[in-house]
Amino acid sequence: MQTNLTSINAISRAMPAAAGSNDAAASDRPAALVESTELLRGNKAVGILHNGSLYRLQATKLGKLILTK
């Protein structure tokens, strides 16, 4: 499946800047793009530690992603 980078850039520009960001130019830059396969590395789920809390990113049988705390 080919990724449409124009659409991704448009979406990332529409996303709000990170909380606490004082850099006005940061909202003009596209968000970093990471393939889900890079995160999952062949596994069905991966743990993500964020601000001291553990989250679980899971791929479903239908190819969707679920993020739970």
N, C-alpha and C positions, 0 to 999 in steps of 0.2 A: 504494500500500500504506500503510495507516495504522499508525503506530507506537503500541504500547501503552506509554505512559509509566509506568504502574504497574509493569509487568514490568521496565522498564529501571531504575527507581528501586530495585526489590527486588534486582536483579542488582548494581547499583552499591554498595548497602549491604553485600552479601555479599563484595565484593571487598576485599582487604586494603588498609589505608591505605598511602600512598606511603612508601617506605623513607626513614628519616630524619625522618619527620614526628613532631613532638612535640605537635602540636595534637590533643587527644583529640576535640574537636568535629569535626575534619575527617572522621573516619570516619562521622559522622552525616549528613553532606551528600552528596547524590547526585553521582556523577561527571559531568563536563561531557559534553554530548551534541553530537556533530558528525556531520552526514550525510556518508556516503562521497562523495556527489556534490560536496560542498563541497571535499573534499580532492582528488578526482581532476579536477575541473573539466573534464569531457568527455574526459579522457585515459584510456588503459587502465592506466597506471601512474604513480606519483609517487615521487620520492625524499624520504626523511625523514632529516634529520641529527639524531642523538640521541647526546649525550655523546661527540662526536667521531667517531662511526661512521655510515656511510651505510647506510640501510635502504631497501628497495624495497617499496612497497605496490602490489599488482597485483590488478585485478579479472579474474576468469576468465569464460569464456563462459557458465558456469552461474550467474553472479551471486555467486560466493564471493569472499572476499578472502584473499590470500596475502601475508604479510609475511616478507621474507627479508633476511638481512644480506649 
